[in-house]
């Protein structure tokens, strides 16, 4: 659905996106992740045609964005919904009027608008707030209104630019669950820009990590967190305190294996003891994955590695 190849973007002489190549499939929930200044929002604005790019290709449904004329671009943007960190609601308009606005601008009839707005407000759980004003809503309710407004023109793609950053953790979870529901019910492709790793873990099927306009990670979200490389560990700010003596081995357990008693079985089969020095379980996109660090004696290393060789786990010697 979205195919980006060798994309470069400059602000004057400053290169802010460097040779970006990714594919985003229809119906996917895709996260663009990075710290402030990474280039993630710039990439998002390139996707919806709000930013130009110098060279490379950016195809959405086989249309090259930089080649679209003004009227073509307007028609193209009709197919893309957008939600923002600070909601961007019009304070003097009611919830109904805010959601109806895109359809009014495109000339839909009052009957079409009324049905669509009421259906969408039911979808986001705010059918009882039709006549309320933004000042009367909580932050989570405002974002639900913004999501409903973004869906009024039946877009195929929904772009979210830090849409949960201004919300408390519980409200963030409820908004992410709503986005999941929308993705499943309407088969809308959702692209999230975020710096919040918990958002990525909860909802994203695939993730792109950006640092200073460069790709430092791109994979299924579970794979990125299951066995993070040095760049990913640096990005996450992770560090493991392990013993200096003996051999430290880190084991990674993929989904469906995280709760298996592998360590106990290995200790029993090899008739040896292990010192468990570090470990964690995480829920990544509804699946439980985990990793653990064990410490063994130097003379036990070969025996342990041979045992693990044919098992359904990933490991590395630290």
SEMI-77072 format. One record per residue (C-alpha): residue in one letter; x, y, z. Coordinates in steps of 0.2 Angstrom, whole numbers, padded with zeros to 4 digits, always signed. Layout:
<atoms>
AXYZ ...
</atoms>
This chain:
<atoms>
X+0000+0000+0000 X+0014+0012+0005 X+0031+0009-0003 X+0045+0021+0001 X+0062+0018-0008 X+0078+0028-0005 X+0069+0043+0001 X+0079+0059+0006 X+0073+0075+0013 X+0083+0091+0016 X+0079+0107+0025 X+0092+0119+0016 X+0108+0110+0018 X+0103+0099+0032 X+0098+0081+0028 X+0084+0076+0039 X+0079+0060+0031 X+0093+0048+0024 X+0089+0035+0012 X+0073+0028+0020 X+0066+0012+0012 X+0051+0004+0020 X+0035-0005+0014 X+0019-0003+0024 X+0005-0016+0020 X-0014-0013+0019 X-0022-0015+0036 X-0006-0014+0046 X-0003-0005+0062 X+0014+0003+0059 X+0024+0013+0071 X+0038+0026+0067 X+0048+0028+0083 X+0061+0040+0088 X+0067+0053+0100 X+0064+0072+0097 X+0072+0077+0081 X+0073+0060+0074 X+0063+0064+0058 X+0048+0054+0062 X+0035+0068+0060 X+0044+0074+0044 X+0042+0057+0037 X+0024+0056+0041 X+0021+0073+0033 X+0030+0067+0017 X+0017+0052+0017 X+0002+0064+0017 X+0010+0076+0005 X+0012+0091+0017 X+0031+0090+0015 X+0041+0088-0002 X+0056+0076-0003 X+0071+0079-0014 X+0074+0062-0021 X+0069+0044-0020 X+0051+0037-0021 X+0036+0038-0010 X+0021+0028-0017 X+0004+0027-0009 X-0008+0015-0019 X+0005+0016-0033 X+0004+0035-0034 X+0020+0045-0033 X+0016+0059-0020 X+0029+0072-0027 X+0021+0070-0044 X+0003+0074-0039 X-0004+0091-0045 X-0013+0102-0033 X-0031+0095-0036 X-0024+0077-0037 X-0016+0081-0020 X-0032+0087-0012 X-0041+0072-0018 X-0027+0061-0012 X-0028+0068+0006 X-0047+0064+0007 X-0041+0046+0008 X-0030+0050+0023 X-0036+0054+0041 X-0025+0063+0053 X-0025+0064+0072 X-0014+0075+0082 X-0006+0077+0100 X-0017+0092+0105 X-0033+0087+0096 X-0035+0102+0085 X-0054+0104+0089 X-0063+0120+0086 X-0068+0127+0103 X-0083+0136+0097 X-0091+0121+0089 X-0100+0106+0097 X-0094+0089+0096 X-0106+0085+0082 X-0100+0101+0072 X-0082+0096+0074 X-0084+0079+0067 X-0096+0085+0053 X-0084+0098+0047 X-0074+0088+0034 X-0090+0081+0026 X-0097+0099+0026 X-0082+0105+0017 X-0084+0091+0004 X-0102+0095+0001 X-0111+0080+0008 X-0129+0081+0012 X-0136+0085+0029 X-0144+0067+0030 X-0127+0059+0025 X-0118+0070+0038 X-0130+0066+0052 X-0130+0047+0050 X-0111+0047+0048 X-0107+0058+0063 X-0119+0048+0074 X-0112+0031+0069 X-0094+0037+0072 X-0098+0045+0089 X-0106+0028+0094 X-0090+0019+0088 X-0079+0030+0099 X-0091+0029+0113 X-0097+0047+0113 X-0114+0046+0106 X-0120+0055+0122 X-0109+0070+0119 X-0116+0076+0103 X-0120+0094+0109 X-0105+0096+0121 X-0091+0108+0118 X-0073+0104+0118 X-0071+0113+0135 X-0083+0101+0143 X-0073+0086+0138 X-0058+0077+0146 X-0042+0074+0136 X-0047+0057+0131 X-0064+0062+0125 X-0056+0076+0115 X-0045+0063+0106 X-0060+0052+0103 X-0069+0066+0095 X-0053+0070+0084 X-0052+0051+0079 X-0071+0051+0074 X-0068+0067+0064 X-0053+0059+0055 X-0064+0044+0050 X-0078+0054+0042 X-0072+0053+0024 X-0069+0034+0025 X-0050+0035+0024 X-0040+0020+0020 X-0025+0027+0030 X-0025+0035+0048 X-0010+0045+0053 X-0007+0048+0071 X+0006+0061+0076 X+0010+0058+0095 X-0009+0057+0098 X-0007+0049+0115 X+0008+0060+0122 X-0004+0073+0131 X-0014+0059+0139 X-0012+0050+0156 X-0007+0031+0155 X-0025+0024+0158 X-0032+0036+0145 X-0018+0031+0133 X-0022+0013+0135 X-0041+0016+0131 X-0036+0026+0115 X-0024+0013+0109 X-0038+0000+0112 X-0050+0010+0102 X-0037+0012+0087 X-0035-0007+0088 X-0054-0009+0086 X-0055+0003+0072 X-0041-0006+0063 X-0050-0023+0065 X-0067-0017+0061 X-0063-0005+0046 X-0047-0013+0040 X-0039+0004+0040 X-0020+0006+0039 X-0014+0015+0055 X+0003+0024+0055 X+0008+0030+0073 X+0022+0042+0076 X+0028+0041+0094 X+0042+0042+0106 X+0033+0031+0119 X+0039+0013+0118 X+0024+0007+0128 X+0013+0013+0114 X+0023+0003+0101 X+0023-0013+0112 X+0004-0012+0114 X-0002-0009+0097 X+0011-0009+0083 X+0013-0025+0072 X+0029-0018+0063 X+0040-0004+0069 X+0053+0008+0061 X+0066+0016+0073 X+0074+0033+0067 X+0089+0042+0074 X+0094+0058+0066 X+0085+0054+0050 X+0093+0036+0049 X+0085+0019+0050 X+0092+0010+0066 X+0079-0003+0067 X+0065-0010+0055 X+0056-0026+0059 X+0041-0035+0067 X+0039-0026+0084 X+0041-0043+0093 X+0057-0046+0084 X+0064-0029+0088 X+0061-0031+0107 X+0064-0050+0108 X+0083-0048+0103 X+0087-0030+0103 X+0104-0025+0094 X+0116-0013+0101 X+0108+0002+0093 X+0091-0004+0100 X+0098-0006+0118 X+0105+0011+0117 X+0088+0018+0111 X+0079+0009+0125 X+0092+0015+0138 X+0094-0003+0143 X+0109-0010+0153 X+0111-0027+0161 X+0122-0029+0177 X+0129-0046+0176 X+0143-0055+0186 X+0161-0053+0180 X+0166-0071+0184 X+0160-0086+0174 X+0150-0085+0158 X+0134-0075+0156 X+0122-0081+0143 X+0106-0072+0138 X+0092-0082+0132 X+0077-0075+0122 X+0060-0083+0122 X+0048-0079+0108 X+0029-0079+0109 X+0021-0095+0116 X+0038-0100+0124 X+0039-0087+0137 X+0031-0097+0151 X+0039-0114+0147 X+0051-0121+0161 X+0066-0122+0150 X+0079-0117+0163 X+0072-0130+0176 X+0072-0143+0162 X+0090-0139+0157 X+0096-0139+0175 X+0088-0156+0178 X+0094-0164+0161 X+0112-0157+0163 X+0113-0160+0182 X+0120-0143+0185 X+0114-0127+0194 X+0112-0110+0186 X+0113-0093+0193 X+0099-0082+0186 X+0105-0064+0187 X+0093-0054+0176 X+0077-0057+0167 X+0060-0050+0161 X+0043-0054+0153 X+0035-0041+0141 X+0018-0041+0132 X+0021-0036+0114 X+0006-0033+0104 X-0004-0046+0114 X+0010-0059+0114 X+0021-0063+0129 X+0040-0063+0125 X+0054-0063+0137 X+0073-0065+0140 X+0084-0070+0155 X+0102-0070+0159 X+0110-0085+0167 X+0128-0087+0174 X+0138-0103+0173 X+0155-0109+0177 X+0168-0107+0163 X+0170-0126+0161 X+0151-0128+0159 X+0150-0117+0144 X+0151-0130+0130 X+0139-0142+0138 X+0126-0129+0140 X+0128-0121+0122 X+0127-0139+0115 X+0111-0142+0124 X+0103-0126+0118 X+0108-0128+0100 X+0092-0137+0094 X+0080-0128+0106 X+0066-0116+0100 X+0075-0101+0109 X+0088-0088+0104 X+0104-0085+0114 X+0120-0076+0115 X+0135-0076+0126 X+0137-0058+0134 
</atoms>
